[in-house]
Amino acid sequence: MLYALLGDLHSNIEDTKAVLTHIQQTAKDAKVLGLGDLYECTVSKKKAQTMSGLPLQKAAIVENDFEKLLTFPSIRGNQEERITRVTGIERFTALPETMEIVGATLMHGHQFQWSVTWQPTFPPFKKTLLFFGHSHESGLYHHNKKLSIRIRFGQPIALQEKQYCINVGSVVDHREWCLYDSDKRTVTFMCAPSVN
């Protein structure tokens, strides 16, 4: 089965449209799934600890044109959790924290321990693959270490029968996403072209 995995949209209409168009052009049969941080919370982490009852429009960037693009299932990220915390609106808690697909687990990544240099320590997981986002930096990890392979967008990477963690990159600013073929056990890092 083919999966198009994208995360860290942060309410950006232009970048999200570009990625969804790229998915349609390059992997139209893939099941599209979101890895969280669909929305941008406008309240800082620090302020969110003491705020509550804010109207949604004051807590997040939520535009109709953006919401029309969200036609795919998604897990929730830290942005959705922060929006829930400061507004009390429960709609984002309906998004699951994790999702299981063929051969892999999806998780946003804010649940991991991160070093000051943005290196994650992954929690134990049962499936052989864990897809995540959060840091906005695409990469392939094995045994808590980022592999020093050069990522070539559009070039499939055949995975061995080992546990890997795959950061799909970010839609916002980078227009990155990841194509996962569960039958061939390949991941292909993708990047939607910018329009000049």
N, C-alpha and C positions, 0 to 999 in steps of 0.2 A: 504494500500500500504506500502511496505517496502522501507526504504531509508537507505543507508549507507553513513554517513556524516563524512567527514574527512577534516582537515585543518592544516595549519602550517607545510607544507612539507619542506619548505626552501631549495629546490633543492637537498634534500638528497635522492639519488637513492636507497641505501640499505634499509632504513626505509620505503620508499614509496613502494618498491617492496614487502616487508614483509606485510605491511598493505593490499595492493591490493590482495595478495595471500590469506591472512586471510579472507578477504571479500568473495572471491571466494569459500573458503572452508566452511564458516559458514553461508553465506547469499547470495548465488549465484543469487537469484531472486531479490535482492534489487537494486534499482536505486542508482548509486553512484553519489554523488554531492560533490564538493569542497567548502570549506568556506574561501578560500583566503590564502595569503602568500604561494602560490605555490612555488615561487622563493625566492632566497636569494639575497637581494641587498647588494653589498659590499661597498656602500657609506653610511657613518653615517648620521643620521638625521640632525645633525648640518652642516656638509659639503654640504649636498644636498640642503640647502637653498641658496647656492652661486654658485653651479656648474650647467652647462648645456652643451649640445652638446657632451656628452661622448659617445663613442662607446658602444654598448650593452655588449660586452665581458669585458669591464673595469668597468661596472656598476653593473653587476649581474653574478651569477653563472648560466649559461645556457648551458647545455650539451645535445647532441642529445639523448643519452641513457635515460636521465631523461624525455625529452620532449615526447618520445615515450610512456611513462607511462601515460601521461595526456590525456586519452581518454574519460574523463567525463566532463560535464559542471561544471563551477565554478563561484563564485563571486570573486571580487578582494579584496585584502587586502592592508595594508599599504606598504608592500614590493613592490607590483606591482605599486602602486601610486608613490612611491619614484623612482623606475626605470624609470617610465614615465617622472617624473620631471627632472631627470638629463640627460636623453638621448634625450627627445623630441619624442621618438618612440611611436606611438599611439596604437600599437597592444594590450597593456594591458588595455587601456581604453574601449575596446570592451567588457570586462568583466563587468557585472552589479554590482552595489554596494550592492544590495539586491536581493533576490529571494523568490518567494512565492511558497510553496508546500502545500499539503493537511494539513490543520490545523496548519501551522507553517510558520514563516518568517525566512530566513537565512540572517545573517549579520556577517561580519568578527569580529567586536568588537572594532576596533580602533576608531570608531565614538563615543564610550561611554566616559564618564568621569571616570577616574581611580584614586583611592587614591594611596598614596605612598606605601601602603601594597597590591596593586593590587586588590582592591575590586571595582567592577564596579557599576556605577549608570546607570540603563538602561533607554533608551528613551521610550516614550509611543509607544506601538504597538497594532495593532488591533486583530491579531490572538491570540490564547491562549498560543502558544508556540513560543519561539524565540531561535534558535540555533546559537551559535557563537563560536569563538575561541580566538585568539590573545594572551591571557596570558599563554598559554601552560599548563593550569591546569584544568583538568576536574572537573565538579561539577554541582550541581542542585541548582537553586536559585528561591526564591519566595519572593515577596515584597522587592527586592533589597538586600536580605540577603541569604548567602549561607547556605543551609540546612545542618544540622549536621548528615546526614545519612552516613553510611559507604558504599562506593561504592565497590561492588563486581563485578568484570569483568565477563561478561557472564550471569549475573542474571538480568532479566527484572524488571523494576520498573514501576508499574502501577500508572499513574498520575490521580489525581482527576480533576474535572472540574474547574480548576483554571488556572491563568496565571503562567507559569513557564519560566525560562530562563535556557538553558542547554549549558554548555561549553563542547564541544566534546573532549577536550584535544588536544595534538599535535602529529602529525606523527613523526616529527623530535625528536630524543632523547627518546621519550616515546612509540612510535608505537601505539598510542591510536586512537580510532575512536568511533562512536556512531551509533547504529542501532535503527531506529525509525520506529515503526509500527503504522501507522495512523489509522488503523481500530481498533486495540486493545487499542490504546492510551498508548503505553508503550515505554520506552527508555531503551536501554541496553548499558551500557558502555563496550567497548571491548578493548582488548589489544593483538596485535599480538605477538606471542612468539618470543623470541630471539633464534637464531640458534647458538649453541656452536660448 
